[in-house]
Amino acid sequence: MTATALDLSALDAEPLSVHLRAATRTQHEQAEGTSFIGRLMAGRLDVAAYADLAAQHHAIYGALEQAELFVRADVVGATIVFDELPRLAALEADLAVLVGPAWRDEIRTLPATLRYAERLRDVAGTWVGGYVAHAYTRYLGDLSGGLAVKAVLQRSYGVADDAVSFYSFPAIPKPKLFKDEYRARLDALPFDAAERARVAAEAQVAFDLNTAVFSELGAVHL
Ligand code: HEM
């Protein structure tokens, strides 16, 4: 067997969860390394900056969780939708505390966020693999680094418990166990190597869309 044939068979066998993590490693570093996230995590921003991030999340999760309706109706898609995950209601409760009761009139959606939401409608709302890429990027991130963000919000900015419910998953007492189950469901999806590659490419797009939102936030919150 030639070296090329060996490489191809390795790719063919690679589980989707492994492929996704490897394919987005660089994008993860870029997102984590943006000035906005760096300053947020260093305690150098303020509650208004976090409220602005939550407002962007509201538009993003609104579109992602709308796409979920399409995915649920698909036999394969339904296996990767989890009732424990939706974040929209938590974000709305947080925004009411962070911004005030008139938050819907007061928040604004940045251009990069509008582009992200449009991509979610076009891709995650019409293609199960697209939903998988975007749901993986957001929810596994929220259950990983999100927990560190929550700790900083409370410790450095004094944000109250009832304003960080976005980062609380009451139905997921053990994030690590849940993430293991999520990865097992990813790996059980009946996607061939070409589809897994398309999903990984879309996850890279998803990370880049997040990075673009952070860049715009960073330009506003100096
Ligand atoms: C404050 C910035 C961030 C920190 C400190 C952080 C930290 C982490 C850590 C420690 C893990 C590994 C958890 C584990 O192996 O169980 C992780 C995984 C992950 N993060 Fe982040 N992260 C940050 C930002 C982001 C952003 C902005 C996104 C995307 C929007 C993201 C998406 C992900 C995903 C999808 C995973 C799962 C990787 C996998 O196991 O396949 N993270 N993050």
Boltz pocket constraint, residues with backbone or C-beta under 6 A from the ligand:
constraints:
  - pocket:
      binder: B
      contacts: [[A, 17], [A, 20], [A, 21], [A, 28], [A, 31], [A, 32], [A, 37], [A, 41], [A, 136], [A, 137], [A, 138], [A, 140], [A, 141], [A, 142], [A, 144], [A, 145], [A, 146], [A, 148], [A, 149], [A, 179], [A, 206], [A, 207], [A, 210]]
      max_distance: 6.0
